[in-house]
Amino acid sequence: MTGLEGAEPGSRWDPATSGLITLPSGRVLRGRGLHRPPVAGPDPEFALYLLGDEPYPFGWEVRWVRWPDFGLPADRHDARDAFQEAWRRSATQRVEIACAGGRGRTGTALACIAVLDGVPAEQAVAYVRRHYHPHAVETFWQRRFVGRFQAP
């Protein structure tokens, strides 16, 4: 039994799923580290993976943003577009945001998505640390990136 059985497309995450963050609008996303053991529960329907190299194939739709560990996205416009897509899809789909460890790049993306959801940029890192992981958004440059991120 994998915990994947019975997940209907468009159904929300099970509240017991590890790594969930609820945004002020009520949208729920899952953050995780791809180098950690798989998370029990339903698979995502869409995933945004933030890695230096293209990820291996998964059984769900994946969008990849080239993003080196401890750094910033290689293409900030592509990253912004990917954050907006993840935010839009999270209204009706199970959306996962992940990097290798699940904290720095994942936390940075979740903070930017929180800005899209209405959290002020200067409060977004604290929001993600409080609601996702206390060590999310690892570097000065990642914190600065979030602080300068603006919703359209």
NULUM-738149 format. One record per atom (N, C-alpha, C): residue number from 0; residue in three letters; chain; x negated, z negated, y negated. Coordinates in steps of 0.02 Angstrom, whole numbers, plus 50000, padded with zeros to 5 digits. Each point is the difference from the previous one (the first is absolute). Layout:
PT   n res chain  east    up north
PT NUM Ala     A     X     Z     Y
...
***
This chain:
PT   n res chain  east    up north
PT   0 Met     A 49957 50000 50059
PT   0 Met     A 50043 50000 49941
PT   0 Met     A 49955 50000 49938
PT   1 Thr     A 50009 50048 49955
PT   1 Thr     A 49957 50007 49942
PT   1 Thr     A 50030 49973 49936
PT   2 Gly     A 50064 49986 50000
PT   2 Gly     A 50033 49980 49938
PT   2 Gly     A 50022 50061 49959
PT   3 Leu     A 49989 50060 50026
PT   3 Leu     A 50017 50061 49965
PT   3 Leu     A 50069 50026 50020
PT   4 Glu     A 50026 49976 50056
PT   4 Glu     A 50063 50025 50026
PT   4 Glu     A 50057 49981 49952
PT   5 Gly     A 50048 50046 49993
PT   5 Gly     A 50060 49985 49963
PT   5 Gly     A 49995 50007 49925
PT   6 Ala     A 49944 50021 49974
PT   6 Ala     A 49993 50008 49928
PT   6 Ala     A 50034 50065 49978
PT   7 Glu     A 50052 49994 49963
PT   7 Glu     A 50037 50059 49976
PT   7 Glu     A 49964 50029 49940
PT   8 Pro     A 49996 50067 49994
PT   8 Pro     A 49972 50030 49940
PT   8 Pro     A 50038 49975 49938
PT   9 Gly     A 49964 49982 49949
PT   9 Gly     A 50031 49976 49939
PT   9 Gly     A 50015 49926 50000
PT  10 Ser     A 49991 49967 50058
PT  10 Ser     A 50014 49928 50002
PT  10 Ser     A 49943 49963 49965
PT  11 Arg     A 50016 49943 49974
PT  11 Arg     A 49951 49960 49964
PT  11 Arg     A 49952 49967 50049
PT  12 Trp     A 49945 49974 49973
PT  12 Trp     A 49953 49962 50041
PT  12 Trp     A 50034 49936 50024
PT  13 Asp     A 49983 49978 50059
PT  13 Asp     A 50020 49934 50025
PT  13 Asp     A 49966 49948 49957
PT  14 Pro     A 50035 49951 49972
PT  14 Pro     A 49969 49950 49957
PT  14 Pro     A 49942 49962 50032
PT  15 Ala     A 49996 50000 50067
PT  15 Ala     A 49946 49965 50035
PT  15 Ala     A 49937 50043 50004
PT  16 Thr     A 50003 50062 49977
PT  16 Thr     A 49942 50045 50003
PT  16 Thr     A 49944 49975 49956
PT  17 Ser     A 49941 50000 50026
PT  17 Ser     A 49941 49977 49963
PT  17 Ser     A 49983 50049 49943
PT  18 Gly     A 49977 49973 49942
PT  18 Gly     A 49974 50041 49946
PT  18 Gly     A 50052 50026 49951
PT  19 Leu     A 50061 49976 50003
PT  19 Leu     A 50051 50027 49955
PT  19 Leu     A 49993 49972 49930
PT  20 Ile     A 50017 50042 49951
PT  20 Ile     A 50005 49979 49930
PT  20 Ile     A 50066 50027 49974
PT  21 Thr     A 50037 49956 49968
PT  21 Thr     A 50063 50019 49969
PT  21 Thr     A 49989 50007 49925
PT  22 Leu     A 50018 50057 49974
PT  22 Leu     A 49994 50013 49928
PT  22 Leu     A 50060 49971 49963
PT  23 Pro     A 49995 49993 49934
PT  23 Pro     A 50057 49972 49963
PT  23 Pro     A 50066 50038 50011
PT  24 Ser     A 49997 50065 50013
PT  24 Ser     A 50061 50039 50011
PT  24 Ser     A 50031 49986 50069
PT  25 Gly     A 49964 49966 50043
PT  25 Gly     A 50023 49988 50068
PT  25 Gly     A 49970 50048 50051
PT  26 Arg     A 49964 50051 49976
PT  26 Arg     A 49966 50046 50046
PT  26 Arg     A 49946 49962 50038
PT  27 Val     A 49992 50017 50064
PT  27 Val     A 49951 49965 50042
PT  27 Val     A 49951 50051 50027
PT  28 Leu     A 49936 49983 49994
PT  28 Leu     A 49946 50042 50028
PT  28 Leu     A 49958 49956 50046
PT  29 Arg     A 49965 50032 50046
PT  29 Arg     A 49954 49963 50044
PT  29 Arg     A 49929 50021 49983
PT  30 Gly     A 49958 49951 49987
PT  30 Gly     A 49929 50012 49993
PT  30 Gly     A 49965 49978 50063
PT  31 Arg     A 49945 50034 50017
PT  31 Arg     A 49962 49979 50058
PT  31 Arg     A 49931 50032 50000
PT  32 Gly     A 49957 49974 50044
PT  32 Gly     A 49934 50027 50010
PT  32 Gly     A 49999 50041 50064
PT  33 Leu     A 49978 50062 49996
PT  33 Leu     A 49999 50044 50058
PT  33 Leu     A 49947 49979 50051
PT  34 His     A 49951 49961 49980
PT  34 His     A 49949 49976 50047
PT  34 His     A 50020 49935 50034
PT  35 Arg     A 50059 49975 49984
PT  35 Arg     A 50026 49940 50031
PT  35 Arg     A 50046 50020 50058
PT  36 Pro     A 50017 49953 50044
PT  36 Pro     A 50045 50018 50055
PT  36 Pro     A 50067 50026 49974
PT  37 Pro     A 50033 50043 50038
PT  37 Pro     A 50065 50027 49978
PT  37 Pro     A 50050 49944 49986
PT  38 Val     A 50044 50013 49954
PT  38 Val     A 50052 49952 49981
PT  38 Val     A 50060 50010 50047
PT  39 Ala     A 50027 49945 50024
PT  39 Ala     A 50060 50003 50041
PT  39 Ala     A 50059 50020 49956
PT  40 Gly     A 50047 50034 50029
PT  40 Gly     A 50060 50020 49963
PT  40 Gly     A 50004 50075 49994
PT  41 Pro     A 50050 50024 49963
PT  41 Pro     A 50010 50072 49996
PT  41 Pro     A 49944 50035 49963
PT  42 Asp     A 49990 50063 50018
PT  42 Asp     A 49951 50041 49966
PT  42 Asp     A 50025 50017 49930
PT  43 Pro     A 49954 50017 49955
PT  43 Pro     A 50023 50025 49935
PT  43 Pro     A 50030 50069 50009
PT  44 Glu     A 50040 50020 49951
PT  44 Glu     A 50025 50068 49999
PT  44 Glu     A 49955 50043 49956
PT  45 Phe     A 49966 49967 49953
PT  45 Phe     A 49952 50033 49955
PT  45 Phe     A 49944 49950 49987
PT  46 Ala     A 49939 50026 49999
PT  46 Ala     A 49943 49956 49986
PT  46 Ala     A 49953 50033 49950
PT  47 Leu     A 49973 49958 49957
PT  47 Leu     A 49950 50021 49952
PT  47 Leu     A 49935 49966 50021
PT  48 Tyr     A 49951 50041 50021
PT  48 Tyr     A 49936 49973 50024
PT  48 Tyr     A 49945 50016 49950
PT  49 Leu     A 49964 49948 49982
PT  49 Leu     A 49950 50001 49947
PT  49 Leu     A 49932 49991 50032
PT  50 Leu     A 49967 50056 50016
PT  50 Leu     A 49938 49998 50039
PT  50 Leu     A 49950 50051 49973
PT  51 Gly     A 49937 49988 50015
PT  51 Gly     A 49947 50046 49981
PT  51 Gly     A 50004 50066 50039
PT  52 Asp     A 50024 49996 50062
PT  52 Asp     A 50006 50059 50043
PT  52 Asp     A 50072 50007 50023
PT  53 Glu     A 50019 50061 50014
PT  53 Glu     A 50069 50014 50022
PT  53 Glu     A 50016 49960 50063
PT  54 Pro     A 50058 49968 50003
PT  54 Pro     A 50017 49959 50059
PT  54 Pro     A 50017 50044 50060
PT  55 Tyr     A 49995 49969 50058
PT  55 Tyr     A 50020 50033 50062
PT  55 Tyr     A 50076 50008 50000
PT  56 Pro     A 50027 50043 50042
PT  56 Pro     A 50073 50012 50000
PT  56 Pro     A 50039 49938 50023
PT  57 Phe     A 50058 49992 49971
PT  57 Phe     A 50047 49947 50018
PT  57 Phe     A 50066 50032 50020
PT  58 Gly     A 50045 49960 50025
PT  58 Gly     A 50066 50025 50021
PT  58 Gly     A 50051 49999 49944
PT  59 Trp     A 49978 49996 49938
PT  59 Trp     A 50045 49999 49942
PT  59 Trp     A 49966 50040 49944
PT  60 Glu     A 50037 50013 49948
PT  60 Glu     A 49974 50039 49944
PT  60 Glu     A 49949 49958 49961
PT  61 Val     A 49943 50031 49986
PT  61 Val     A 49945 49966 49966
PT  61 Val     A 49978 50040 49940
PT  62 Arg     A 49987 49965 49946
PT  62 Arg     A 49967 50030 49942
PT  62 Arg     A 49934 49963 49991
PT  63 Trp     A 49947 50038 49991
PT  63 Trp     A 49933 49972 49994
PT  63 Trp     A 49974 50008 49929
PT  64 Val     A 49974 49947 49973
PT  64 Val     A 49965 50002 49936
PT  64 Val     A 49927 49982 50014
PT  65 Arg     A 49955 50045 49981
PT  65 Arg     A 49928 49986 50009
PT  65 Arg     A 49981 49944 49953
PT  66 Trp     A 49975 49945 50030
PT  66 Trp     A 49987 49940 49961
PT  66 Trp     A 49945 49960 50036
PT  67 Pro     A 49939 50000 49974
PT  67 Pro     A 49946 49964 50034
PT  67 Pro     A 50010 49924 49997
PT  68 Asp     A 49976 49966 50052
PT  68 Asp     A 50006 49928 50004
PT  68 Asp     A 49968 49967 49939
PT  69 Phe     A 50034 49951 49973
PT  69 Phe     A 49979 49962 49941
PT  69 Phe     A 49999 50041 49936
PT  70 Gly     A 50026 50062 50003
PT  70 Gly     A 49998 50043 49941
PT  70 Gly     A 50070 50015 49973
PT  71 Leu     A 50004 50058 49969
PT  71 Leu     A 50062 50024 49971
PT  71 Leu     A 50017 50068 50029
PT  72 Pro     A 50062 50023 49993
PT  72 Pro     A 50019 50065 50028
PT  72 Pro     A 49956 50056 49973
PT  73 Ala     A 49982 50047 50043
PT  73 Ala     A 49960 50057 49979
PT  73 Ala     A 50037 50043 49949
PT  74 Asp     A 50066 50004 50007
PT  74 Asp     A 50042 50039 49955
PT  74 Asp     A 50057 49955 49977
PT  75 Arg     A 49995 49976 49939
PT  75 Arg     A 50049 49951 49975
PT  75 Arg     A 50069 50030 49991
PT  76 His     A 50004 50065 49985
PT  76 His     A 50065 50032 49993
PT  76 His     A 50035 50005 50069
PT  77 Asp     A 49961 50016 50051
PT  77 Asp     A 50028 50003 50068
PT  77 Asp     A 50022 49930 50021
PT  78 Ala     A 49961 49949 49983
PT  78 Ala     A 50018 49931 50018
PT  78 Ala     A 50066 49981 49965
PT  79 Arg     A 50006 50014 49936
PT  79 Arg     A 50062 49984 49963
PT  79 Arg     A 50059 50034 50033
PT  80 Asp     A 49993 50064 50017
PT  80 Asp     A 50054 50037 50032
PT  80 Asp     A 50018 49968 50068
PT  81 Ala     A 49949 49980 50037
PT  81 Ala     A 50011 49968 50065
PT  81 Ala     A 50035 49933 49993
PT  82 Phe     A 49981 49960 49949
PT  82 Phe     A 50034 49936 49987
PT  82 Phe     A 50073 50012 49984
PT  83 Gln     A 50014 50050 49959
PT  83 Gln     A 50069 50016 49981
PT  83 Gln     A 50040 50022 50062
PT  84 Glu     A 49969 50040 50043
PT  84 Glu     A 50034 50021 50060
PT  84 Glu     A 50016 49940 50045
PT  85 Ala     A 49952 49956 50009
PT  85 Ala     A 50010 49940 50042
PT  85 Ala     A 50056 49957 49970
PT  86 Trp     A 49999 49991 49935
PT  86 Trp     A 50051 49959 49967
PT  86 Trp     A 50070 50032 50010
PT  87 Arg     A 50005 50065 49988
PT  87 Arg     A 50065 50035 50009
PT  87 Arg     A 50025 49992 50071
PT  88 Arg     A 49956 50014 50049
PT  88 Arg     A 50021 49998 50070
PT  88 Arg     A 50019 49929 50022
PT  89 Ser     A 49969 49949 49969
PT  89 Ser     A 50014 49932 50022
PT  89 Ser     A 50072 49979 49986
PT  90 Ala     A 50037 50039 49962
PT  90 Ala     A 50071 49985 49988
PT  90 Ala     A 50042 50011 50063
PT  91 Thr     A 49977 50046 50044
PT  91 Thr     A 50041 50017 50059
PT  91 Thr     A 49960 50002 50065
PT  92 Gln     A 49933 49993 49996
PT  92 Gln     A 49959 50006 50061
PT  92 Gln     A 49953 49940 50007
PT  93 Arg     A 49975 49992 50061
PT  93 Arg     A 49947 49951 50012
PT  93 Arg     A 49934 50031 49978
PT  94 Val     A 49969 49973 49949
PT  94 Val     A 49939 50027 49971
PT  94 Val     A 49943 49951 50011
PT  95 Glu     A 49945 50026 50024
PT  95 Glu     A 49939 49960 50012
PT  95 Glu     A 49945 50025 49953
PT  96 Ile     A 49963 49952 49971
PT  96 Ile     A 49942 50015 49959
PT  96 Ile     A 49941 49968 50036
PT  97 Ala     A 49947 50037 50013
PT  97 Ala     A 49945 49971 50039
PT  97 Ala     A 49933 50031 49982
PT  98 Cys     A 49948 49959 50008
PT  98 Cys     A 49930 50021 49997
PT  98 Cys     A 49967 49970 50061
PT  99 Ala     A 49935 49998 50003
PT  99 Ala     A 49966 49974 50059
PT  99 Ala     A 50014 49925 50009
PT 100 Gly     A 49989 49961 49948
PT 100 Gly     A 50008 49927 50006
PT 100 Gly     A 50067 49973 49978
PT 101 Gly     A 50037 50038 49959
PT 101 Gly     A 50066 49980 49979
PT 101 Gly     A 50003 49955 49939
PT 102 Arg     A 49945 49995 49962
PT 102 Arg     A 50000 49955 49942
PT 102 Arg     A 49983 50035 49935
PT 103 Gly     A 49941 50030 49995
PT 103 Gly     A 49978 50029 49937
PT 103 Gly     A 50038 50061 49978
PT 104 Arg     A 49993 50054 50037
PT 104 Arg     A 50035 50062 49982
PT 104 Arg     A 50075 49993 50010
PT 105 Thr     A 50019 49968 50055
PT 105 Thr     A 50072 49989 50012
PT 105 Thr     A 50030 49957 49945
PT 106 Gly     A 49967 49945 49982
PT 106 Gly     A 50025 49956 49947
PT 106 Gly     A 50003 50036 49933
PT 107 Thr     A 49951 50042 49986
PT 107 Thr     A 49999 50038 49938
PT 107 Thr     A 50059 50048 49997
PT 108 Ala     A 50012 50036 50055
PT 108 Ala     A 50057 50046 50002
PT 108 Ala     A 50066 49961 49994
PT 109 Leu     A 50006 49945 50036
PT 109 Leu     A 50062 49960 49995
PT 109 Leu     A 50010 49975 49929
PT 110 Ala     A 49947 49980 49966
PT 110 Ala     A 50007 49977 49930
PT 110 Ala     A 50023 50057 49956
PT 111 Cys     A 49973 50060 50009
PT 111 Cys     A 50022 50057 49960
PT 111 Cys     A 50073 50017 50016
PT 112 Ile     A 50020 49996 50063
PT 112 Ile     A 50069 50012 50018
PT 112 Ile     A 50045 49946 49969
PT 113 Ala     A 49976 49938 49997
PT 113 Ala     A 50038 49947 49966
PT 113 Ala     A 50010 50017 49926
PT 114 Val     A 49950 50030 49969
PT 114 Val     A 50008 50022 49930
PT 114 Val     A 50055 50053 49996
PT 115 Leu     A 50001 50046 50047
PT 115 Leu     A 50054 50050 50001
PT 115 Leu     A 50068 49968 50007
PT 116 Asp     A 50001 49942 50033
PT 116 Asp     A 50062 49964 50012
PT 116 Asp     A 50019 49953 49942
PT 117 Gly     A 49958 49997 49948
PT 117 Gly     A 50017 49961 49942
PT 117 Gly     A 49957 49939 49986
PT 118 Val     A 49953 49984 50043
PT 118 Val     A 49955 49944 49987
PT 118 Val     A 49951 50022 49946
PT 119 Pro     A 49990 49961 49946
PT 119 Pro     A 49951 50018 49949
PT 119 Pro     A 49930 50007 50032
PT 120 Ala     A 49963 50051 49979
PT 120 Ala     A 49934 50014 50029
PT 120 Ala     A 49955 49939 49998
PT 121 Glu     A 50002 49961 49946
PT 121 Glu     A 49956 49942 49994
PT 121 Glu     A 50020 49943 50047
PT 122 Gln     A 50059 50006 50032
PT 122 Gln     A 50023 49949 50048
PT 122 Gln     A 50001 50025 50072
PT 123 Ala     A 49986 50063 50009
PT 123 Ala     A 50009 50031 50066
PT 123 Ala     A 49952 49973 50053
PT 124 Val     A 49937 49988 49982
PT 124 Val     A 49953 49973 50050
PT 124 Val     A 50023 49931 50022
PT 125 Ala     A 50019 49958 49953
PT 125 Ala     A 50024 49933 50018
PT 125 Ala     A 50063 50004 50043
PT 126 Tyr     A 50044 50047 49985
PT 126 Tyr     A 50061 50009 50039
PT 126 Tyr     A 49983 50017 50073
PT 127 Val     A 49955 50048 50009
PT 127 Val     A 49981 50021 50068
PT 127 Val     A 49963 49944 50036
PT 128 Arg     A 49958 49964 49965
PT 128 Arg     A 49965 49944 50032
PT 128 Arg     A 50049 49945 50021
PT 129 Arg     A 50052 49990 49962
PT 129 Arg     A 50049 49948 50015
PT 129 Arg     A 50047 50022 50057
PT 130 His     A 50019 50064 50000
PT 130 His     A 50051 50023 50047
PT 130 His     A 49973 50039 50060
PT 131 Tyr     A 49936 50020 49999
PT 131 Tyr     A 49972 50038 50056
PT 131 Tyr     A 49941 49964 50031
PT 132 His     A 49945 49994 49963
PT 132 His     A 49940 49967 50027
PT 132 His     A 49960 49971 49942
PT 133 Pro     A 49977 49937 50006
PT 133 Pro     A 49964 49968 49944
PT 133 Pro     A 49934 50033 49981
PT 134 His     A 49972 50042 50044
PT 134 His     A 49936 50034 49984
PT 134 His     A 50009 50075 49988
PT 135 Ala     A 50062 50021 49988
PT 135 Ala     A 50013 50071 49987
PT 135 Ala     A 49968 50020 49934
PT 136 Val     A 49981 50063 49995
PT 136 Val     A 49967 50030 49941
PT 136 Val     A 49933 49965 49992
PT 137 Glu     A 49949 50027 50035
PT 137 Glu     A 49938 49964 50009
PT 137 Glu     A 49948 50005 49944
PT 138 Thr     A 49998 50055 49964
PT 138 Thr     A 49944 50009 49954
PT 138 Thr     A 50023 50001 49927
PT 139 Phe     A 49952 49990 49956
PT 139 Phe     A 50013 50004 49928
PT 139 Phe     A 50030 50068 49984
PT 140 Trp     A 49972 50054 50028
PT 140 Trp     A 50023 50068 49984
PT 140 Trp     A 50071 50012 50025
PT 141 Gln     A 50018 49971 50057
PT 141 Gln     A 50068 50006 50025
PT 141 Gln     A 50048 49962 49955
PT 142 Arg     A 49981 49940 49979
PT 142 Arg     A 50043 49961 49953
PT 142 Arg     A 50009 50038 49935
PT 143 Arg     A 49946 50030 49975
PT 143 Arg     A 50003 50038 49938
PT 143 Arg     A 50045 50061 50008
PT 144 Phe     A 49995 50034 50057
PT 144 Phe     A 50042 50058 50014
PT 144 Phe     A 50074 49981 49997
PT 145 Val     A 50018 49944 50031
PT 145 Val     A 50069 49977 49999
PT 145 Val     A 50021 49982 49929
PT 146 Gly     A 49956 49965 49963
PT 146 Gly     A 50016 49979 49932
PT 146 Gly     A 50013 50058 49953
PT 147 Arg     A 49971 50058 50016
PT 147 Arg     A 50009 50059 49958
PT 147 Arg     A 50053 50048 50027
PT 148 Phe     A 50027 49984 50058
PT 148 Phe     A 50051 50043 50031
PT 148 Phe     A 50065 49993 49961
PT 149 Gln     A 50032 50056 49988
PT 149 Gln     A 50063 50000 49962
PT 149 Gln     A 50053 50038 50039
PT 150 Ala     A 50060 49972 49999
PT 150 Ala     A 50057 50035 50030
PT 150 Ala     A 50017 50059 49955
PT 151 Pro     A 50024 50056 50029
PT 151 Pro     A 50017 50059 49960
PT 151 Pro     A 50058 49986 49953
***
